[in-house]
Amino acid sequence: MPAPLDDVRVIEIGRYISGPYAAKLLADLGADVIKVESPDGDPMRRWQGGGDRPYSPQFGAYNRGKRGVTLDLRSPDGLADLLRLAGDADVLIENFRPGVADRLGFGWERLRARNPRLVYCSITGFGPDGPYAKRPAYDTVISALGGMYGHLVPLDTPRPVGPAFSDLLSGMSAAQGILAALHARSSTGEGQHVEVSMLGALTDFLTEAVSTYLETGTVVAPGTRAARAQAYGCVGSDGLPFVVHMSVPEKFWRGLLDVIERPDLADDPRFATREARYRNYDALDAILKAETGKHPRDEWFERLTAADIPHGALNTVAGLAQDRQVRHLGLIDDHETVPGTRFSAWERDRPAPAPDLGAHNTEVLDA
């Protein structure tokens, strides 16, 4: 069977993460993605890292499965080549600041006139207009302004943290919007302009925290989610960390007491109800850390599995790469992650590596 997007051609004029990630998601579904770069290349090619490929691991992660061409879009010939490619494409993705694509000659209105079936996706930092629209936007700026860091970092000791939340979320939102527009085109015969902002994607992702604030006035802090979810970090006697997540069902709390051999805690008024455990989260956290420090992590995993209590290792990416379930599912190969979605009617091939700079100029531009 063909890939789900086997008949879809995508032109990506993206740099760094959000645009390239959106296009990568479509390439993972079988779309023919042509990545258009300046003669100097996507700056992500020259990021930190090493490895045995002529570009950074970061570039490889966001650009696998694509064909690559170089065009000088500031030159008449380069623009003419892009317009020709876009005239036969199904999708175009760009993540410039608002107005840049229009100024360079490949904005939505111009391409729509040439190709009415084109789905044109613009990804911006702050949106197409408004007081911040023209500002430069990187993930750190949006993740801070958009409230994500307020979930994760004490504000009295601010420090940016990873991963690139708003970049990746806006790429996912863009891919979702593109797929919806392609579906609509199957009925209308016409493409449309899909506009995604990093700030908008992140705000929607934080819907629980925003709704809680609007309804109750409560502002989430770094520990709020863990206390609400009744999730705890533990460390075995061998120093290996793990988590336990009890959520709402009372059976998980009762089962955990049996596992740690502390049935007396059931009658402790500080922990007698879920609401009480929420209010006294720090006290219970300290008790659980003390108890789980008595035996190695694998022994706790055996007990927790037997009691059917949600738990898991607290991994670094090194631990993730060696995790038994990850290896069983084949989610990571020698160089990168592998798409985790499976289709009953399509057996996915291993994605091709990211293209070298201009690797497909002849193949694409002379076709």
C-alpha positions in Angstrom: 0.0 0.0 0.0 1.2 3.6 -0.7 2.2 5.9 2.2 -0.6 8.1 3.6 0.9 11.2 1.9 2.4 9.4 -1.0 0.9 11.9 -3.5 1.6 15.1 -1.6 4.6 17.3 -2.5 5.8 19.8 0.1 8.0 22.8 -0.5 9.7 23.8 2.8 11.4 27.2 3.1 12.2 26.7 6.8 15.1 27.3 9.1 16.0 26.1 12.5 13.2 24.1 14.0 9.5 25.0 13.7 9.2 24.9 9.9 11.6 22.0 9.3 9.9 20.0 12.1 6.5 20.5 10.5 7.8 19.3 7.2 9.6 16.4 8.8 6.4 15.2 10.3 4.8 15.2 6.8 7.9 13.4 5.3 7.5 10.8 8.0 4.0 10.1 6.5 5.4 9.7 3.0 5.2 13.2 1.6 7.8 14.3 -0.9 9.4 17.2 0.9 11.8 19.5 -1.0 13.8 21.6 1.5 14.8 24.9 0.0 17.9 26.5 1.5 20.0 29.5 0.8 23.5 28.8 -0.6 24.8 29.2 2.9 22.4 26.6 4.2 20.0 26.3 7.2 22.0 27.7 10.2 21.0 24.5 12.1 23.5 22.6 9.9 26.3 24.3 11.8 25.0 23.8 15.3 27.0 22.1 18.0 27.7 18.4 17.8 29.6 15.9 15.8 29.0 12.5 14.5 29.8 11.0 11.1 27.6 13.2 8.9 28.5 16.6 7.4 25.9 18.5 9.5 24.9 18.7 13.2 22.8 16.0 14.8 20.2 18.7 15.4 19.8 19.4 11.7 19.7 15.7 11.0 16.9 15.2 13.5 14.6 17.8 11.9 15.3 17.2 8.3 15.3 13.5 7.7 13.5 12.1 4.7 13.7 15.2 2.6 15.3 16.2 -0.7 17.4 19.3 -0.6 18.0 22.2 -3.1 19.7 25.5 -2.8 18.2 28.7 -4.2 19.1 32.3 -3.8 15.6 33.7 -3.3 17.0 37.3 -3.5 17.9 36.7 -7.1 15.5 36.7 -10.1 16.6 33.2 -11.1 16.2 31.7 -7.6 12.8 33.2 -7.2 11.7 32.0 -10.6 12.8 28.5 -9.7 10.8 28.6 -6.4 7.7 29.9 -8.1 7.9 27.1 -10.6 8.3 24.5 -7.8 5.4 26.0 -5.9 3.2 26.0 -9.0 3.2 22.2 -8.9 3.2 21.7 -5.1 0.5 20.7 -2.7 2.0 22.5 0.3 4.4 25.3 1.0 5.8 25.9 4.5 7.7 29.0 5.6 8.7 30.3 9.0 9.9 33.8 8.3 8.8 36.9 10.2 5.6 38.4 9.0 6.0 40.2 5.7 9.3 38.7 4.7 7.8 36.2 2.2 5.8 38.9 0.6 8.8 41.2 0.3 10.9 38.4 -1.3 8.1 37.6 -3.8 6.6 34.3 -2.6 3.8 35.4 -0.3 0.4 33.7 0.0 -1.5 35.9 -2.4 1.1 35.6 -5.2 1.4 31.8 -4.9 -2.4 31.4 -4.6 -2.9 33.2 -7.9 -0.4 30.8 -9.5 -1.6 27.6 -7.8 -5.2 27.8 -6.3 -4.8 24.3 -4.8 -1.8 25.2 -2.7 -2.0 24.9 1.0 0.3 27.6 2.2 1.5 27.4 5.9 3.1 30.4 7.7 4.7 29.8 11.1 5.6 32.9 13.0 6.8 33.6 16.6 4.1 36.0 17.8 1.5 35.8 15.1 1.0 37.8 11.9 0.1 41.1 13.5 0.0 42.8 16.9 2.5 44.7 19.1 5.1 41.9 19.1 4.6 40.6 15.6 7.9 42.1 14.1 10.1 40.9 17.0 12.6 38.2 16.4 11.4 35.0 18.1 13.3 32.0 19.3 12.1 29.1 21.4 13.4 30.5 24.7 11.6 33.8 24.2 8.2 32.2 23.5 8.6 29.5 26.1 9.3 32.2 28.7 6.6 34.6 27.6 4.1 31.9 27.0 4.2 30.5 30.5 6.0 27.2 29.9 9.0 28.1 32.0 6.7 29.3 34.8 5.6 25.7 35.0 9.2 24.4 35.3 11.5 27.0 36.7 11.4 28.9 40.1 11.0 32.5 39.1 13.5 33.7 41.7 16.2 31.6 40.0 15.3 31.9 36.4 17.1 29.8 33.9 16.0 28.6 30.4 15.4 24.9 30.1 14.8 22.4 27.2 13.6 20.9 25.0 12.5 23.5 22.4 8.9 23.4 23.6 7.3 26.2 21.5 9.3 25.3 18.4 8.2 21.7 18.4 4.6 22.5 19.4 4.2 25.0 16.6 5.6 22.5 14.2 3.1 19.9 15.3 0.3 22.4 15.1 1.4 23.4 11.6 1.4 19.8 10.4 -2.1 19.3 11.9 -3.4 22.4 10.2 -1.9 21.4 6.9 -3.5 17.9 7.0 -6.8 19.5 7.8 -6.5 21.9 4.9 -5.5 19.1 2.5 -8.7 17.2 3.7 -10.8 20.3 3.1 -9.2 20.7 -0.4 -10.5 17.2 -1.3 -14.0 18.7 -1.1 -13.5 22.2 -2.3 -10.7 21.8 -4.7 -9.0 24.9 -3.3 -6.1 25.4 -0.9 -5.9 27.9 1.9 -3.6 29.9 4.1 -2.8 28.1 7.4 -1.3 30.5 10.0 0.4 29.2 13.1 2.3 31.1 15.8 4.6 29.6 18.3 2.9 31.7 21.0 -0.5 30.4 20.0 0.6 26.8 19.9 2.2 27.0 23.3 -0.8 28.8 24.8 -3.2 26.1 23.6 -0.8 23.4 24.9 -1.1 25.0 28.4 -4.9 24.9 28.2 -5.3 23.2 31.7 -3.1 25.8 33.5 -4.8 28.8 31.7 -8.3 27.4 32.4 -7.5 26.8 36.0 -6.2 30.4 36.4 -9.2 31.9 34.7 -11.7 29.9 36.8 -10.0 30.0 40.2 -7.2 32.6 40.0 -4.7 29.9 40.9 -1.3 30.3 39.2 0.5 27.0 38.6 4.1 26.7 40.0 6.8 24.1 39.2 5.4 21.6 41.7 1.7 22.2 41.1 1.1 19.5 38.5 2.9 16.8 40.4 0.9 17.4 43.6 -2.4 17.5 41.6 -1.6 14.3 39.8 -0.2 12.6 42.9 3.1 11.9 41.1 6.2 11.3 43.2 9.9 11.1 42.5 11.7 8.3 44.3 15.2 6.9 44.4 16.2 3.3 45.1 19.0 2.2 47.4 21.2 1.9 44.3 20.8 5.6 43.6 18.6 5.0 40.5 15.6 7.4 40.3 12.1 6.6 39.3 8.5 7.9 39.5 5.2 6.7 40.8 1.9 8.3 39.5 -1.2 7.6 41.5 -3.6 10.0 39.8 -7.2 9.7 41.1 -8.1 6.0 41.6 -7.9 5.1 45.3 -6.6 1.6 44.5 -3.2 3.0 43.5 -2.8 4.7 46.8 -3.8 1.6 48.7 -1.7 -0.6 46.6 1.4 1.6 47.1 1.0 1.3 50.9 1.1 -2.4 50.6 4.2 -2.2 48.3 6.2 0.0 50.7 4.8 -2.0 53.7 3.3 1.2 55.4 -0.4 0.4 55.9 -0.4 2.8 58.8 -0.3 5.7 56.5 -3.9 5.0 55.4 -5.1 6.2 58.9 -2.8 9.2 59.0 -5.1 12.3 58.7 -2.5 14.0 56.5 -3.0 11.4 53.9 -6.5 9.9 54.5 -8.0 11.5 51.4 -6.7 12.5 48.0 -7.3 16.2 48.9 -5.3 15.7 52.1 -2.4 14.1 50.2 -2.5 17.1 47.8 -2.3 19.5 50.7 0.5 17.6 52.4 2.4 16.6 49.2 5.8 17.5 50.5 5.4 15.5 53.7 4.3 12.4 51.8 7.1 12.9 49.2 9.7 12.8 52.0 8.2 9.6 53.4 8.1 7.9 50.0 11.7 8.9 49.3 12.8 7.5 52.7 11.0 4.2 52.2 12.1 3.6 48.6 15.7 4.3 49.6 15.6 0.9 51.4 15.8 -1.3 48.3 17.2 -1.1 44.8 15.1 0.3 41.9 14.6 -3.0 40.1 13.1 -4.6 43.3 10.6 -1.7 43.5 9.8 -2.2 39.9 9.0 -5.9 40.5 6.7 -5.0 43.4 5.0 -2.1 41.7 4.4 -4.2 38.5 2.9 -7.0 40.6 0.6 -4.4 42.3 -0.3 -2.8 39.0 0.8 0.7 40.1 1.9 3.2 37.4 5.6 3.7 37.6 8.7 4.1 35.4 12.4 4.9 35.4 13.4 8.6 35.4 15.7 8.4 32.4 18.1 10.6 30.7 18.2 10.2 26.9 21.1 7.8 27.5 18.8 5.6 29.6 15.9 6.1 27.1 18.1 4.7 24.3 18.8 1.6 26.3 15.3 1.1 27.7 13.8 -2.3 27.0 10.5 -1.1 25.8 12.0 1.6 23.6 14.3 -1.0 22.1 11.4 -3.5 21.6 9.4 -0.9 19.7 12.4 0.2 17.6 11.9 3.8 18.5 15.6 4.8 18.3 18.1 3.6 15.7 21.8 4.4 15.4 21.3 8.1 14.6 17.8 9.3 15.6 14.3 8.6 16.8 12.0 6.6 14.5 8.4 7.5 13.9 6.3 5.7 16.5 2.9 5.7 14.7 2.0 2.4 13.0 -0.4 1.9 10.1 -2.1 -1.4 9.3 -2.0 -0.8 5.6 1.5 0.7 5.2 4.8 -0.6 6.3 7.0 2.4 6.8 10.5 2.3 5.4 13.4 3.7 7.4 13.5 7.5 6.8 16.4 8.7 4.6 19.0 10.8 6.4 18.8 14.6 6.0 20.2 15.8 2.7 23.6 17.4 2.2 23.4 21.0 1.1 22.1 21.2 -2.4 22.2 17.4 -2.8 19.1 17.3 -5.1 19.6 20.5 -7.2 19.9 18.6 -10.5 17.2 16.1 -9.7 14.6 18.6 -8.7 15.4 21.8 -10.6 16.1 20.2 -13.9 13.1 17.9 -13.8 
